[in-house]
């Protein structure tokens, strides 16, 4: 599988040539705070199959071994490396892929830290666009 993607403004682009090892939806507090979202999708790939093809991401040392890469221009979170916990693996924020539907999520992780209302989020009303005011 060959995937490409990038940040919101286009300053950073990447390519991956590999099937994902897995694709998780992470609910940990670190991911939530870094992304400003209730959970973050991460597709894991062998680091050797991954390359940045445009730009240079900024790196944030989010923990002793964790390194979060993001666009310094628009702020989009992109990649996560942790040589201690995930040696030889890159986590790619799956929503940054040009074709995010190509890699379906397989599992929720870090549910011990999930926001309580996420348990029933799938039950909320759905609208194709913003609902009418009123």
N, CA, C and O of each residue as an XYZ file, in Angstrom:
536
protein
N       0.847     -1.172      0.000
C       0.000      0.000      0.000
C       0.893      1.235      0.000
O       1.874      1.295      0.741
N       0.557      2.213     -0.823
C       1.269      3.488     -0.827
C       0.290      4.579     -0.419
O      -0.763      4.752     -1.033
N       0.655      5.312      0.628
C      -0.174      6.401      1.140
C       0.636      7.690      1.151
O       1.858      7.681      1.293
N      -0.073      8.783      0.998
C       0.563     10.090      1.132
C      -0.360     10.974      1.954
O      -1.546     10.686      2.117
N       0.200     12.038      2.458
C      -0.601     12.965      3.246
C       0.219     14.175      3.619
O       1.337     14.364      3.141
N      -0.358     14.994      4.482
C       0.345     16.191      4.900
C      -0.479     17.044      5.828
O      -1.577     16.677      6.248
N       0.082     18.193      6.135
C      -0.556     19.121      7.060
C      -1.623     19.955      6.360
O      -1.794     19.872      5.144
N      -2.319     20.738      7.124
C      -3.423     21.558      6.623
C      -2.965     22.593      5.597
O      -3.657     22.821      4.604
N      -1.822     23.216      5.817
C      -1.373     24.284      4.913
C      -0.532     23.778      3.744
O      -0.255     24.536      2.814
N      -0.122     22.506      3.776
C       0.657     21.941      2.681
C       2.162     22.095      2.823
O       2.905     21.673      1.937
N       2.629     22.687      3.910
C       4.072     22.880      4.093
C       4.810     21.563      4.343
O       5.981     21.432      3.986
N       4.130     20.585      4.955
C       4.722     19.280      5.234
C       3.952     18.221      4.458
O       2.722     18.177      4.502
N       4.686     17.362      3.742
C       4.092     16.228      3.021
C       4.887     14.978      3.371
O       6.076     15.050      3.681
N       4.212     13.827      3.316
C       4.885     12.565      3.609
C       4.332     11.458      2.725
O       3.267     11.594      2.123
N       5.081     10.354      2.660
C       4.661      9.141      1.955
C       5.004      7.934      2.811
O       5.986      7.938      3.553
N       4.175      6.899      2.697
C       4.408      5.620      3.363
C       4.153      4.530      2.336
O       3.129      4.539      1.653
N       5.090      3.587      2.227
C       4.911      2.430      1.337
C       4.928      1.172      2.179
O       5.959      0.515      2.324
N       3.763      0.846      2.733
C       3.621     -0.338      3.583
C       2.164     -0.460      3.991
O       1.448      0.538      4.073
N       1.732     -1.671      4.245
C       0.445     -1.839      4.899
C       0.616     -1.395      6.344
O       1.690     -1.570      6.919
N      -0.424     -0.824      6.938
C      -0.293     -0.427      8.344
C      -0.156     -1.650      9.245
O      -0.758     -2.694      8.991
N       0.635     -1.509     10.288
C       0.742     -2.564     11.294
C      -0.561     -2.653     12.078
O      -1.010     -3.742     12.435
N      -1.153     -1.514     12.336
C      -2.477     -1.408     12.937
C      -2.930      0.041     12.799
O      -2.167      0.896     12.349
N      -4.153      0.308     13.182
C      -4.698      1.665     13.186
C      -5.563      1.773     14.429
O      -6.606      1.126     14.531
N      -5.126      2.589     15.365
C      -5.812      2.711     16.652
C      -6.440      4.086     16.809
O      -5.997      5.065     16.208
N      -7.479      4.138     17.629
C      -8.069      5.401     18.058
C      -7.664      5.577     19.513
O      -8.143      4.860     20.392
N      -6.779      6.535     19.759
C      -6.197      6.719     21.082
C      -6.963      7.771     21.878
O      -7.239      8.864     21.385
N      -7.299      7.422     23.107
C      -8.065      8.302     23.994
C      -7.223      8.853     25.137
O      -7.779      9.417     26.079
N      -5.892      8.709     25.087
C      -5.064      9.176     26.205
C      -5.074     10.696     26.300
O      -5.297     11.403     25.317
N      -4.828     11.171     27.504
C      -4.838     12.610     27.758
C      -3.772     13.334     26.948
O      -4.017     14.449     26.488
N      -2.598     12.739     26.757
C      -1.539     13.384     25.974
C      -2.001     13.631     24.541
O      -1.854     14.736     24.019
N      -2.559     12.602     23.909
C      -3.026     12.756     22.526
C      -4.152     13.785     22.434
O      -4.168     14.627     21.537
N      -5.099     13.702     23.385
C      -6.222     14.648     23.370
C      -5.730     16.087     23.477
O      -6.144     16.955     22.709
N      -4.856     16.325     24.422
C      -4.386     17.702     24.629
C      -3.557     18.203     23.452
O      -3.680     19.360     23.049
N      -2.714     17.335     22.904
C      -1.883     17.759     21.787
C      -2.724     18.063     20.556
O      -2.439     19.013     19.827
N      -3.762     17.261     20.320
C      -4.594     17.438     19.129
C      -5.773     18.383     19.358
O      -6.344     18.908     18.402
N      -6.140     18.601     20.627
C      -7.338     19.395     20.896
C      -8.585     18.669     20.424
O      -9.539     19.296     19.962
N      -8.577     17.343     20.541
C      -9.676     16.510     20.062
C      -9.961     15.419     21.093
O      -9.078     15.090     21.886
N     -11.175     14.847     21.105
C     -11.507     13.832     22.101
C     -10.767     12.514     21.921
O     -10.682     11.728     22.865
N     -10.234     12.256     20.739
C      -9.400     11.080     20.473
C      -8.607     11.352     19.205
O      -8.924     12.268     18.446
N      -7.566     10.543     18.981
C      -6.720     10.718     17.804
C      -6.505      9.367     17.137
O      -6.186      8.380     17.800
N      -6.681      9.330     15.822
C      -6.401      8.127     15.054
C      -4.920      8.066     14.711
O      -4.346      9.030     14.205
N      -4.305      6.912     14.993
C      -2.887      6.692     14.707
C      -2.740      5.430     13.875
O      -3.154      4.353     14.303
N      -2.161      5.551     12.701
C      -1.818      4.390     11.872
C      -0.328      4.133     12.055
O       0.495      5.025     11.849
N       0.011      2.907     12.443
C       1.408      2.541     12.703
C       2.023      1.886     11.483
O       1.426      1.014     10.853
N       3.240      2.330     11.163
C       3.977      1.799     10.019
C       5.427      1.540     10.411
O       5.928      2.149     11.356
N       6.110      0.639      9.692
C       7.563      0.515      9.908
C       8.229      1.843      9.533
O       7.925      2.428      8.494
N       9.114      2.296     10.369
C       9.781      3.575     10.139
C      10.541      3.572      8.809
O      10.677      4.620      8.177
N      11.032      2.421      8.383
C      11.798      2.326      7.139
C      10.926      2.547      5.903
O      11.453      2.815      4.824
N       9.606      2.439      6.041
C       8.690      2.620      4.910
C       8.163      4.049      4.810
O       7.350      4.358      3.939
N       8.625      4.908      5.700
C       8.085      6.265      5.837
C       9.123      7.303      5.447
O      10.308      7.149      5.744
N       8.670      8.373      4.773
C       9.577      9.498      4.506
C       8.796     10.799      4.388
O       7.683     10.836      3.863
N       9.401     11.845      4.883
C       8.870     13.195      4.698
C       9.362     13.649      3.332
O      10.563     13.617      3.065
N       8.450     14.069      2.469
C       8.805     14.446      1.104
C       8.839     15.955      0.887
O       9.337     16.422     -0.137
N       8.316     16.719      1.840
C       8.328     18.178      1.713
C       8.320     18.789      3.107
O       7.544     18.384      3.972
N       9.189     19.762      3.311
C       9.217     20.506      4.556
C       9.946     19.788      5.674
O      10.413     18.659      5.522
N      10.028     20.477      6.801
C      10.679     19.937      7.994
C       9.746     20.174      9.173
O       9.521     21.316      9.573
N       9.198     19.086      9.734
C       8.293     19.271     10.874
C       9.036     19.744     12.116
O      10.222     19.467     12.292
N       8.325     20.456     12.965
C       8.825     20.803     14.287
C       8.671     19.563     15.155
O       7.809     18.724     14.895
N       9.503     19.444     16.183
C       9.457     18.293     17.076
C       9.227     18.783     18.505
O       9.894     19.698     18.987
N       8.271     18.151     19.156
C       7.948     18.448     20.550
C       8.238     17.208     21.380
O       7.690     16.141     21.105
N       9.092     17.331     22.391
C       9.403     16.216     23.276
C       8.296     16.117     24.315
O       8.359     16.758     25.363
N       7.281     15.309     24.018
C       6.098     15.253     24.868
C       6.259     14.360     26.092
O       5.437     14.410     27.007
N       7.293     13.556     26.117
C       7.592     12.710     27.276
C       9.072     12.348     27.215
O       9.787     12.821     26.332
N       9.530     11.529     28.125
C      10.948     11.167     28.163
C      11.427     10.594     26.837
O      12.547     10.876     26.412
N      10.595      9.793     26.178
C      10.997      9.159     24.922
C      10.100      9.524     23.747
O      10.462      9.264     22.600
N       8.941     10.118     24.002
C       7.988     10.441     22.942
C       8.333     11.730     22.221
O       8.662     12.739     22.846
N       8.255     11.687     20.893
C       8.511     12.855     20.059
C       7.344     13.058     19.115
O       7.093     12.232     18.238
N       6.636     14.154     19.296
C       5.499     14.486     18.445
C       5.956     15.490     17.387
O       6.532     16.529     17.712
N       5.699     15.175     16.144
C       6.091     16.029     15.020
C       4.840     16.735     14.500
O       3.775     16.130     14.376
N       4.989     18.022     14.200
C       3.855     18.818     13.739
C       4.342     19.908     12.804
O       5.537     20.197     12.740
N       3.413     20.511     12.080
C       3.771     21.618     11.191
C       3.942     22.881     12.021
O       3.051     23.259     12.783
N       5.077     23.523     11.872
C       5.348     24.763     12.583
C       4.580     25.950     12.036
O       4.507     26.990     12.689
N       4.001     25.815     10.842
C       3.232     26.909     10.246
C       1.758     26.854     10.638
O       1.212     27.841     11.131
N       1.109     25.707     10.424
C      -0.338     25.621     10.686
C      -0.679     24.863     11.959
O      -1.821     24.917     12.413
N       0.298     24.148     12.555
C       0.081     23.455     13.818
C      -0.455     22.040     13.715
O      -0.667     21.391     14.739
N      -0.681     21.539     12.498
C      -1.222     20.190     12.345
C      -0.300     19.154     12.966
O       0.890     19.117     12.653
N      -0.844     18.301     13.855
C      -0.101     17.171     14.385
C       0.048     16.120     13.300
O      -0.907     15.851     12.572
N       1.226     15.518     13.175
C       1.490     14.610     12.060
C       1.991     13.232     12.473
O       1.380     12.225     12.117
N       3.099     13.167     13.223
C       3.757     11.893     13.495
C       4.154     11.795     14.956
O       4.290     12.797     15.657
N       4.337     10.549     15.396
C       4.805     10.283     16.751
C       5.846      9.178     16.685
O       5.632      8.145     16.050
N       6.963      9.403     17.340
C       8.032      8.414     17.445
C       8.329      8.188     18.930
O       8.348      9.136     19.714
N       8.560      6.930     19.308
C       8.982      6.607     20.661
C       9.887      5.386     20.566
O       9.413      4.250     20.543
N      11.187      5.629     20.512
C      12.171      4.557     20.311
C      12.169      3.543     21.446
O      12.584      2.401     21.249
N      11.717      3.932     22.615
C      11.691      3.034     23.768
C      10.479      2.085     23.716
O      10.625      0.876     23.899
N       9.300      2.636     23.471
C       8.056      1.860     23.500
C       7.710      1.271     22.137
O       7.179      0.163     22.055
N       8.004      2.000     21.077
C       7.656      1.581     19.713
C       8.892      1.632     18.809
O       8.907      2.398     17.844
N       9.920      0.841     19.095
C      11.142      0.920     18.287
C      10.886      0.543     16.825
O      10.225     -0.451     16.524
N      11.431      1.370     15.929
C      11.305      1.101     14.503
C       9.946      1.398     13.910
O       9.668      1.018     12.772
N       9.086      2.077     14.674
C       7.717      2.361     14.229
C       7.475      3.861     14.206
O       7.973      4.595     15.060
N       6.710      4.306     13.228
C       6.209      5.672     13.199
C       4.688      5.598     13.298
O       4.048      4.804     12.610
N       4.131      6.424     14.148
C       2.685      6.597     14.241
C       2.344      7.821     13.402
O       2.899      8.899     13.613
N       1.441      7.652     12.463
C       0.997      8.755     11.612
C      -0.426      9.100     12.005
O      -1.274      8.213     12.096
N      -0.701     10.378     12.241
C      -2.083     10.769     12.521
C      -2.889     10.507     11.256
O      -2.718     11.180     10.239
N      -3.763      9.523     11.341
C      -4.441      9.005     10.158
C      -5.328     10.014      9.456
O      -5.552      9.893      8.251
N      -5.837     10.998     10.166
C      -6.684     12.002      9.522
C      -5.890     12.916      8.595
O      -6.480     13.674      7.825
N      -4.550     12.854      8.659
C      -3.729     13.665      7.762
C      -3.446     12.967      6.443
O      -2.850     13.560      5.545
N      -3.866     11.711      6.315
C      -3.682     10.980      5.053
C      -4.594     11.574      3.981
O      -5.710     12.006      4.273
N      -4.111     11.589      2.744
C      -4.935     12.077      1.635
C      -6.173     11.209      1.439
O      -7.218     11.704      1.017
N      -6.061      9.932      1.740
C      -7.188      8.992      1.611
C      -7.378      8.277      2.954
O      -7.037      7.100      3.068
N      -7.914      8.963      3.972
C      -8.011      8.348      5.297
C      -8.913      7.114      5.340
O      -8.750      6.273      6.223
N      -9.848      6.988      4.418
C     -10.717      5.803      4.386
C      -9.960      4.542      3.978
O     -10.468      3.435      4.156
N      -8.759      4.693      3.437
C      -7.985      3.537      2.972
C      -7.482      2.669      4.121
O      -7.122      1.511      3.913
N      -7.456      3.222      5.325
C      -6.951      2.469      6.474
C      -7.972      2.523      7.617
O      -7.891      3.396      8.481
N      -8.921      1.601      7.622
C      -9.939      1.606      8.681
C      -9.332      1.396     10.073
O      -8.378      0.637     10.244
N      -9.900      2.076     11.042
C      -9.472      1.895     12.432
C      -9.812      0.480     12.883
O     -10.812     -0.098     12.456
N      -8.963     -0.069     13.754
C      -9.139     -1.453     14.208
C      -9.472     -1.580     15.682
O     -10.075     -2.571     16.094
N      -9.082     -0.574     16.502
C      -9.258     -0.733     17.946
C      -9.179      0.626     18.640
O      -8.480      1.531     18.183
N      -9.904      0.753     19.748
C      -9.774      1.903     20.644
C      -8.731      1.541     21.692
O      -8.730      0.419     22.199
N      -7.842      2.476     22.025
C      -6.838      2.242     23.067
C      -6.863      3.373     24.087
O      -7.394      4.454     23.830
N      -6.282      3.103     25.240
C      -6.193      4.051     26.354
C      -7.588      4.495     26.827
O      -7.790      5.653     27.194
N      -8.532      3.569     26.813
C      -9.901      3.875     27.238
C      -9.968      4.266     28.713
O     -10.927      4.919     29.127
N      -8.979      3.886     29.510
C      -8.951      4.272     30.921
C      -8.895      5.794     31.077
O      -9.271      6.325     32.122
N      -8.425      6.497     30.033
C      -8.311      7.957     30.091
C      -9.346      8.662     29.216
O      -9.278      9.881     29.056
N     -10.285      7.938     28.656
C     -11.231      8.557     27.724
C     -12.171      9.521     28.444
O     -12.436      9.385     29.638
N     -12.659     10.485     27.695
C     -13.651     11.425     28.209
C     -14.957     10.648     28.382
O     -15.352      9.901     27.487
N     -15.619     10.812     29.503
C     -16.815     10.038     29.817
C     -17.897     10.070     28.745
O     -18.504      9.042     28.445
N     -18.139     11.239     28.168
C     -19.226     11.335     27.181
C     -18.905     10.654     25.863
O     -19.794     10.478     25.031
N     -17.647     10.266     25.655
C     -17.305      9.552     24.418
C     -17.970      8.177     24.348
O     -18.175      7.645     23.256
N     -18.307      7.600     25.497
C     -18.947      6.279     25.513
C     -20.250      6.272     24.708
O     -20.616      5.250     24.128
N     -20.945      7.405     24.675
C     -22.232      7.473     23.979
C     -22.214      8.421     22.785
O     -23.273      8.771     22.264
N     -21.040      8.838     22.345
C     -20.939      9.798     21.241
C     -21.607      9.284     19.965
O     -22.161     10.074     19.200
N     -21.561      7.981     19.729
C     -22.168      7.410     18.517
C     -23.695      7.487     18.537
O     -24.333      7.254     17.510
N     -24.290      7.809     19.688
C     -25.744      7.902     19.806
C     -26.276      9.307     19.544
O     -27.490      9.497     19.474
N     -25.401     10.286     19.399
C     -25.833     11.674     19.195
C     -26.514     11.837     17.836
O     -26.249     11.064     16.915
N     -27.401     12.851     17.705
C     -28.016     13.115     16.393
C     -26.939     13.402     15.351
O     -25.871     13.921     15.675
N     -27.230     13.059     14.103
C     -26.270     13.246     13.009
C     -26.877     14.144     11.929
O     -28.063     14.051     11.612
N     -26.042     15.003     11.381
C     -26.436     15.905     10.294
C     -25.338     15.875      9.235
O     -24.157     15.828      9.579
N     -25.701     15.900      7.970
C     -24.721     15.899      6.882
C     -23.885     17.178      6.886
O     -22.712     17.152      6.514
N     -24.464     18.266      7.293
C     -23.783     19.563      7.459
C     -24.293     20.158      8.753
O     -24.960     19.472      9.528
N     -23.989     21.433      9.004
C     -24.500     22.065     10.219
C     -26.022     22.018     10.209
O     -26.642     22.231      9.167
N     -26.637     21.737     11.375
C     -28.109     21.718     11.425
C     -28.653     23.134     11.315
O     -27.937     24.096     11.591
N     -29.925     23.271     10.912
C     -30.519     24.598     10.855
C     -30.568     25.223     12.257
O     -30.690     24.522     13.261
N     -30.472     26.541     12.298
C     -30.562     27.242     13.584
C     -32.003     27.156     14.095
O     -32.965     27.036     13.335
N     -32.092     27.222     15.399
C     -33.445     27.261     15.926
C     -33.660     26.588     17.209
O     -34.780     26.578     17.721
